[in-house]
Amino acid sequence: MANSNTQDQRIAKMTFASIYPMYLAKIEKKGRTREELHQVIAWLTGFDDRKLQELIKENVTFETFFQRASLNPNAHLITGVICGYRVEEIGEPLTQRVRYLDKLVDELAKGRKMEKILRS
């Protein structure tokens, strides 16, 4: 992916707390639940509900969010297109992790079965 350094920096500085309500609205509009969203986030990052709420309250950037995360060893199994880019081809690790999360939220909103989303 020929993603510009400027875009990578912009993504790194965005706060998770500013994007989380959009994730929640997207999945709830499609009939999915907050608990399912948290399950997907926990699978990718290792964050439980309490830790997730702390990070939102702390207003951490995506950079800090993923520095503190324990990325699931199966995250590399997340493939496909999100925002016009193939997630498996994104070269910048942080941008790729954010797009992994975007892809999982997208799959949840599209009604994909949880066992497929969680690559089990």
HUZIZI-V913081 format. One record per pair of residues at least 4 apart in sequence whose ideal C-beta (glycine too) atoms are under 8 Angstrom apart, sorted by the first residue. I is the first residue (numbers start at 1). GAP is how many residues later the second one is. D is the distance in whole Angstrom. If there is no record, write none. Layout:
i = <I	I>
gap = <GAP	GAP>
d = <D	D>
This chain:
i = <1	1	1	1	1	3	3	3	3	3	3	3	4	5	6	7	7	8	8	8	8	9	10	11	11	11	11	12	12	12	12	12	13	13	13	14	14	14	14	15	15	15	15	15	16	16	16	16	16	16	16	17	17	17	17	17	19	19	20	20	21	22	23	23	23	24	24	24	25	26	26	26	26	27	27	27	27	27	27	27	28	28	28	29	30	30	30	30	31	32	32	32	32	32	33	34	35	36	36	36	37	37	37	38	38	38	39	39	39	40	40	40	40	40	40	40	41	41	41	41	41	42	42	42	42	42	43	43	43	43	44	44	44	44	44	44	44	44	45	45	45	45	45	45	45	46	46	46	46	47	47	47	47	47	48	49	50	51	52	53	54	55	55	55	55	60	60	60	61	62	62	62	62	63	63	64	65	66	66	66	66	69	71	71	74	75	75	76	77	78	78	78	78	78	78	79	79	79	80	80	80	81	81	81	82	82	82	82	82	83	83	85	85	85	86	87	87	87	87	90	90	90	91	92	93	94	95	96	97	98	99	100	101	102	103	104	104	105	106	107	107	107	108	108	112	112	113	114	115>
gap = <84	85	88	89	90	4	5	82	87	88	89	92	4	4	4	4	88	4	84	86	87	4	4	51	83	84	87	49	50	51	82	83	48	49	50	4	5	47	48	4	44	45	46	47	4	39	40	44	45	46	49	38	39	40	42	43	4	43	4	36	4	4	4	14	82	4	10	13	4	4	79	80	83	5	6	9	10	78	81	82	4	5	6	80	78	79	80	81	80	4	5	76	77	79	4	4	4	4	72	78	4	68	71	4	11	14	4	75	79	4	64	65	68	74	77	78	4	6	11	60	63	4	5	6	7	10	29	61	74	75	25	27	28	31	53	56	57	60	20	21	24	25	26	27	56	23	24	25	26	4	5	8	21	22	4	4	4	4	4	4	4	5	9	10	13	4	5	8	4	4	32	35	36	4	31	4	4	5	28	31	32	28	4	26	45	22	25	12	42	9	10	22	25	26	41	7	8	9	6	7	23	4	5	6	5	17	20	21	24	16	19	4	5	14	4	9	12	13	16	5	6	9	5	4	4	4	4	4	4	4	4	4	4	4	4	4	13	4	4	5	9	10	4	9	4	5	4	4	5>
d = <5	7	5	5	6	5	6	7	7	7	6	6	7	6	6	6	8	6	5	7	5	6	7	6	7	5	5	6	6	4	6	8	5	8	7	6	6	7	5	7	5	7	6	7	6	6	7	6	7	6	5	8	5	8	5	8	6	8	6	6	6	6	7	6	5	6	6	6	6	7	6	8	5	4	8	7	5	6	5	5	7	7	7	7	8	5	7	7	8	5	7	5	6	8	7	6	6	7	6	7	6	7	7	6	6	6	6	7	8	7	5	7	6	8	6	7	6	6	6	7	8	7	6	6	8	8	6	8	8	5	7	7	5	6	8	6	6	6	8	7	4	7	7	8	8	6	4	8	7	4	5	7	8	7	7	6	7	6	6	6	6	5	8	6	7	4	5	8	7	6	7	8	5	6	6	6	6	7	6	5	7	8	5	7	5	8	6	8	4	6	8	5	5	7	7	7	6	5	7	6	6	7	6	8	6	5	5	5	6	7	7	7	6	7	8	6	5	6	5	5	4	6	8	6	6	7	6	6	7	6	6	7	6	6	6	6	6	6	6	4	7	5	7	6	5	5	7	6	5>
